[in-house]
């Protein structure tokens, strides 16, 4: 290189550094050393409420390439270099209003909240007198929809941490062509046989655990978890290898006691058979159910293997950490009398076009997505064939993303991946299951086991100038609410209180008002939560934005009441009273809150 070239390069280098320095200081130059960002809520229209997409949209507007929100104005937005999102499930509008003195930091640092509608699937609509009397005018919420079921925490987190993005016009058809081709190639080629499960699922759009049923989905689809008389899968021995994912299919016959197990098949992710055995029912067989089960009396002649024998064998292969795949797997686990909560159910995974109350038959899914005819024999189902089909369907969804096989022209993408595309680095600080599910390749994944640890890690992470978005969760309140809902004695006291409250509504309409009672334990939890919010705010750098979203209220009691309606013997209350209480608690749980503030 000549001397003149070297001089030119040096000049260019100096000029580039000068430009970079000007760019770094441009906001300082425009706004001055005392420049401040701020949040200005726009006047809400009558009966207007936010949804979770609105909250997510605020994040993508401030940090990414999203659209300007209609409900809030961000003054001096370029000064905001960091957004902290705090998720606090369980704190609904009614609880906040009645215990606002215990939660002074929320109002002090973030001002008045905006109401947010929790996720729900609406079936019928009613006007809640509870909300009209409890929610003050400044929250502008006098109408609520009674849902078939309020969503659980995982679905709410999913709505906040995944974004709806428009799928390219030719993407749907190309994915469908690829799925059919992949299935055909795998039938004739065994190149994948040498791959481990980790290698096979490397670089997938979402982690495998994303597709497992949530607690609410398990309940809605009839799965029995920790049912008396059932055996439960055990944790895998420390340091020992175990099967990460297995597919299960069982065949049943009809006995004097109902359906009982007659055949069990278990295959691994490569389709290799680990168990395929016949089982002798403990009661007299009334119908072999051959048309569906493929089981005949001749097949069971001489079979002495009992349910207990096969349970022992099953539990040596399937551990608590193992993901079980199957189609309407609740029936198979019921026949096995085994509880297991890590499940991918292809009947739920592939949505029926008519909604969640309908499920597509396995043979239709296999024909559409695997280009394969199954269950065509007049001799009944082949459990090996069915188990392999469910495993392949699950792997197709895992490889291609959660919207694979869905007709809409939209798909979902991780929020952290969207922010990364805008040059923003994120940190995800939460329970390990959340971290594994929603962290992106470029984000910092920080698992924690308590609210105090979440606070400590977040307070440290906000000091990292290279991190622009931080997600964390304080879950102590919701854990307490779940525990209270499962405690029959506490639940009965709570129901009595709600009924007494309900009878007082006429006086409330006359303006006498009331405050929800809170136990000393609940007040202590709220005080600890407020102290953590206070400390988190103090740790923020100037002009950092803090968004606090409660997602939903006490959905634990909603689910417990729904179980009580299904099982009349759980309560002395009549069905009409339970429905009455359910309307009130569900209406309350649906009114979440969003607080937004900027550190000054």
Beta strands, then each sheet from edge to edge (+ up, - down):
strand 1: 38-41
strand 2: 72-75
strand 3: 83-87
strand 4: 114-117
strand 5: 120-126
strand 6: 144-150
strand 7: 162-166
strand 8: 231-232
strand 9: 245-255
strand 10: 258-268
strand 11: 273-278
strand 12: 285-287
strand 13: 323-326
strand 14: 338-339
strand 15: 343-345
strand 16: 410-414
strand 17: 426-430
strand 18: 444-447
strand 19: 469-473
strand 20: 545-549
strand 21: 591-598
sheet 1: 1+ 2-
sheet 2: 4+ 21- 20+ 3+ 19+ 17+ 18+
sheet 3: 5+ 6-
sheet 4: 7+ 16-
sheet 5: 8+ 14+
sheet 6: 11+ 10- 9+ 12-
sheet 7: 11+ 10- 9+ 13+ 15+
end
